[in-house]
Amino acid sequence: MTQYLRPDFRRQLHIARRWAGRLCLGAVSAAAVTTLSLSAQAQQVSERVARVQSMLTAESGYRLSVFAEVSNARTIAVAPELNGAFVGTRGPNLYFVRDQDGDGVAEDVNLIADDFKLANGIAYKPRTLFVADQHRIVSYDLANFDGESLGRPRILFTNLPDERHHGWRYAALSPDGDRLFVAVGAPCNICKVSGLEGTIISIPVNGGAPEIYASGIRNSVGLSFHPETDELWFTDNGGDMLGDNIPREELNRASQSGQFYGYPWYAGNDTRSPQFSDETVPEEVTFPEFTFNAHNAPLGFTFDGGDALVALHGSWNRTVPDGYEVVRVEFINGKPVTENPFLVGFLHSNGEVIGRPVDVKHYIDGSILISDDHASAIWRMVPEG
């Protein structure tokens, strides 16, 4: 995984909070693929985002700002050569957010395509953007990319399971950039799967037949390669409707190809699925390296200084809501041991939800971007000093 070096952050601290009044994107048609301008509505929306920011608390040593406002902001693919980042959504829209002057505040938020089923799975390498849609995987040549529209896609693979349930993909490039890894969720809560369902696959970046790298996975929406070992780590969300506190959610390590992680015989972690509890598990199970509270929904994450920063999207089927934060999972001797708050305040004590973090990525200057599909914002955590 590419890790961006951190330059002199004191240069960044002079940035004023110039984002007040910026536009939060609503529904936009392909015919309006242009740089969006300010309006009275944008001012009102920005006041809402400002309210959210004022109630969030960052880890000591970081300052919180707003990188951009993007409707339904989900996955982030930072593009240093293009001075910005691509932002996927759990819908048809794909955006490019441009920060031309490199000050950590986006000047433009452009809708560059709106013809996907679920534009959630994105990855970037110089001159190429990859999109893992619900039913297929494509790439785009960015040699002549103007920041406002994509050209025709190159089809890499067309036979992903075309199911809406857990059909939002997550994608990551191998450390050498030669293969694209894509998570393919199970099309159900807990059920037996077939074909590519419930797996993480990899394909050559130029297209070809996929290989199943890992199986027995319910729904991973976060993949990242360890910067020292090059091992694949991934989150996995456990089964629903089994109670407030089971099963615990997972952070897994794939030390090699071919490992099996238990689903559907296990609903998550070491909790056996009730409908398959009398069956013998057909393969040896690789259990998670670390777990989170049930229904916290761990999604995107990145490694940072030996630790992992993990977005917990939050529970929807728990008596007392939980999650709704970004946590730092501390590693000791290469093993995750505990979690601590990194960015919190998205969930109020009265149950009000003001934000739901989705993805975490290092930005060009070493700051950290966090997408939020509830507040429709991309937050920026800036190291101080």
N, C-alpha and C positions, 0 to 999 in steps of 0.2 A: 504494500500500500504506500502511496506517495505521502510523505509527511512534509508539510511545509515548514521551512525554517522561520523562526521568529526574529524579525529585525528589531531595531530600536523602537520599543513601544512608546517611548516618550513622544515620538513624532506623532503618534496616534491620539495622545491625550488632549491635544488642542481642538479636537473635533467638537464643534458645538452640536447641540441636538437639533440638526437641521431638518429632521424628519417630520416635525409637526406640520400638518396640513397636506402630507403626501397621500396619494390615492390608494385605497384598498380596492382591488379589482373586483368587479361583479361579473355577471354574465357578459361575455364579449363575443361577437361573431367573428368568423375568419375574415370577413370583409373589412373589419376594423382593426387589422393587424398593424397597429401604429404605436408609437410612443404615446402614452396616455398623459393627459394634462390635468392640472388641478381644477377643482370645481367646488361649489358650495357643499355638495354631497361628500366630496373627499375630505373637506375640512371637518365635517361632522364625524365621519368614520375615523379620522385620525384622532379625534378627541376620545373616541372609544378605546383605541389602541393605547393612547397616552394613559388612560385610566387603568388599563391592564398593567402597563409597565410600572406604574406607581405602586402597585400592590405586590410586585414580585421582589424576591430577595435572592441575591446572588451570593455564591461562595465568597468568603473573604479573600481579597486579592484580585477580584474581578469587578468590572463596572459593566452594567447592562445598558445597551442602547438598541435602537431599531435599525436593522440593515435595510429592510424593505417591507412593504405591505403587499401580500399576494393572496388572492382568494383561494381558500382550501389548500394552503401550502403544505405539501407533504415531503417528498424526497428532494434532496439537494445533491447536485453534482457540480462541484467547484471547477471552473475553467480558467486557470491563471492566464493562459495565453490570450483569452478573450476578455479579460478584465471583468469577470463577473461569475455568475452561476446559473445553471439550469435548475428549474424547479418543477417537479412533477406534482400531479394531483390524483386524487381518487375519483377521476372523472375524465372527460375528453380533452381537457386543456393542458398544454405544456407551455411554460414561460421561460424567457431569458431575462435575467436581472443584471443590468449593466452598472458597474461601478468604475467608470472610465478613469477618474482621477485617483482611484485607489485609497479614498479616505474612509472607506467602510460604510458609506451611505450611498445607496443606489440612486442614480439619476433617472434611470429608465426601468420600467417593468413592462416588457413586451410579450404579448400573446403570440407565440410563434407557430402554434398548430392547435387545432381543436377537433381533430378527427380520430381520436383514440377511443377505445372502449374504457380503459383504465390506464392513464398515463402515469402510473406510480413507479414503475421500475426503470430507473435511469442510471447510466454510468457514463463517464467521460474519459477519453484519453486525447492527446493532442490531435486535432483535425477530425475527430470522430465522436459522435454522440450515439449511444446505444439506448434503445427503449424496449423494455420487456412489457408488452401489452398483455391483456388478458389471454389472448389467443395466439399471439405470435411475437417474435423478436425481430426487430429491425435495427438498422444503423443508418446514420446520415453523415455524408462527407461534408465537413465544415470548412473546406479550403477557401470557399468564397462566401462564408456566412457573414451576413450583414447585421446580425443581432435582432432582426425583425421577422424573418421567416425562414423556414427550412425548405430544402429542395425535396426531391423525390427520395423515398427511403429505399435502401437495399434490404431485401428480404433475407434474413438469416435462418429462420425456422418458423414453420407455420402451424405446427400441430400441438401447441400447448392445450391442456384441457380447457375448453371454452365454457367455464362455469363462473357465474358471478360470485358465488359463495367462496370467500377467500381467494378471489381471482385477482386481487391487487398484488402484483409481483414486487420483489425487491431484487436488485442487481448489484454486483460488484465485480470489478476486474481483478484477475490474479495479479500477484506482485510483479510478474514479468510482462503483464499487459497482453498476453497471448490468448487468454481464455476468459470468457464471460461466465460468471456464476449467477444463477437465477433460482430463487426460491419459488416452489410451486406448492401452494397450500392444498389441504384436503378440502373437497367441496361439501363440507358438512360439519357438524359439531364433533361427533365421534362415530366413525364408520370405517369399514374396511375399504381400502383404496386399490386402485389399479393403475397400470401404466406409469405415467410420470407424477401422478398425484402423491402428495405427501413426501416430496423429495426436495433436494437441492441438486440441480443439474449444472453441467458446464458444457459450453460449446466453443469451438474456435471462433475468434473474433471475425473471421471472414466467412463464417457460416458452416453448417454441416450438421451431422447427426449429434444429438446430445448424449452425454454420458451421465449416468446417475452417480453423483459424488457421495451423497448421504441420503438415507431413507428413514422412515419411521418418524416423520416430522409433521406435526399438525398444521402449523401456520407460522413460518418464520417471516418476519418483516424487518430483519436487520442482519446484514452480513458484513464482516470486516476481517481483514487479514492482519494478524499480529505483526507489528513492524520488525520484531527481532527474530521470530521463529518462522514467519511466513505461514503459520497454521491458520486455517479458517475457523473463526468463531461466529456464532449466530444465536440470536434470540429465538424463542419459540413460545407461543401462547398456548396455555393449557385449555382443556375442555370446560365448557360452561355447564351451569345447572346442576352442579354437584355440591353446592354449599358455599358459604361465604369464604371459607378458608382453605378449600381444596379445589383443584390441585395447585401446588405452587408453580410459578412461572419459571422459565428456564433461560440460562445463558450457557451455551454448549461450546465444546471445542471439538473440531474434527482434526485429529492428528494425522489421519490418512484417509484415502478414499475407501468407501465401502462400509463405513460404520452405520449401525442401526440404532435409532434413538427411542424405540419402544411403542410409538403410536401405531395402531389404535388400541393395542392391548394395555398400554398405559395412557391414561388421560392427560398426564403431565407429571414430571418428576417421577416419584415412586408410587403414585396413586394408580391402582388398577382400575380400568374402565369397568363399570358394573356389568355391561352386556357381554363382556369378554373375560370376566374374572375366572371362569372355570376352564378356560382354554390355556393350553401350553403356549408360551411365547415362542415363536418359531426361530428366533435368532438371539444371539447374545446382545444384551442391551448396553449401550453406552449412556450412562446417566449424566445429568448436567454437572458442570463445574461449579455453578452457583445458582441460587434460586431467589426469586422475589415473591412477595405476598401474592396470594391467589387473585386473579383478575386485574392485576396491575397493568397488564398488556405492555411488556417491554417491546419496543420497536427498534428504531435506528440507534446506532451507537458508533463511537470512534474510540480508538486508543489514544491516551494522552499522558505523557510522562510516566509510562509504566502502568497506569490505571486505565479504566474504561469509563467513558461518560455515556450513560444509557438513558434514553428517553422512555419514561413510563407514561403511556397514553392515558391510562386511567380506566377504572372499572365502570361497567354499565349494568351489571347484574349482581351487585353486592348490596346487602342491606345498608351498610355504612360505606359510602364511597371511599376509594383508596387509590393511590397512585398519583397521577396528575403532577408529575415533577420530573426533573432531570437529576439523576444521582451519579455520584462518583463511586464506582466499584473499585476499592483499593486492592491491589495485587501485592502479595509478598512472596518472594522467591518464585515468581511466575504463576502463582495461584491466587484467584480471587477470594477474598476473605470477609469483606464487610462492605456495606454501602453507606454513604453519607450524602447529605443534601448538596446539590450543585446549583440548581435554580428551582426555587419553590414559590408557592403562593398562588398557584393556578386553581387550587381548591380551597374554598372558605369553610369555616367551621359550621356555617349554616347550610352547607351542601351546594352553595352556588359554585358553578364552574366557570372560570373566566378564560381558561386556555387549556389546550391539550398538546403537549410536545410530541413530535413525531420523529424527526431525524436530527442527527448531530454530525456536523462536519467541521474540519479545520478550514479556515479561510486562508486566502493568499498571504495575509500579513501575520498569521499565527493566532489571530482571534478565533473564536468558536461560534459557528452559526447554528441556530436551533430553530427548526420550523415548527409552526403551530397552526393546525388546521381548524381550530376553533376560533382563535383570535384573528386568523388570516394574517399572520405576521411571521417574519423571520427575525428572531432576536439575535443580538450579537453580544457575546461575552468578551470583553477586552481585558487582558491582564494589565494590572496597574504596576507602574514602576519598572 
